[in-house]
């Protein structure tokens, strides 16, 4: 059982806080704001006892990337944006809120991205392929032209198909080739191995775990395996 002092501490950490960031309201807890010490957000808690219940703390700042900052404080990691401009903006947010842990995380994650080399161990950035492809600009509503589609987006057929990213065609592969939509569901959590790299690492051929098929994948959908990762093989 928690002693009275411990209960008081837990009660304080669970206290809900409303933040008005540039006119947009966010709700979190004292514990989340204090999870990383010595930041602009952790210092907001110093005077929280002076606030009435329901009062807001106003932060005169653009709220666009603030949800990512909060999610990093909650979980210790977040999926990075897909383009360099937004990653740079998130890095600036980390500097603004004096959140060096987020800066370190961004740098670590960037080092795990392309370019890849033959033999690299990789995992999916997002196990939901439809969402991952849509985020990369390849949509399922017919608006994506054939000339820009990645090869993994196209169903297999007797007709020769060409990757809109790297230019490789399906006649370059043997019968071992599959599209990512033929990938077994449990393979989405498996570690893959890069077998071949195309052009400037825009696309790679990958095999996954105990599955012997070859998949031709846009490199930006993958990342290097980190020390934290446990695959279905283990």
Order of alpha helices (4+ residues) and beta strands (2+ residues): alpha-beta-beta-alpha-alpha-beta-alpha-alpha-alpha-beta-alpha-beta-beta-beta-beta-beta
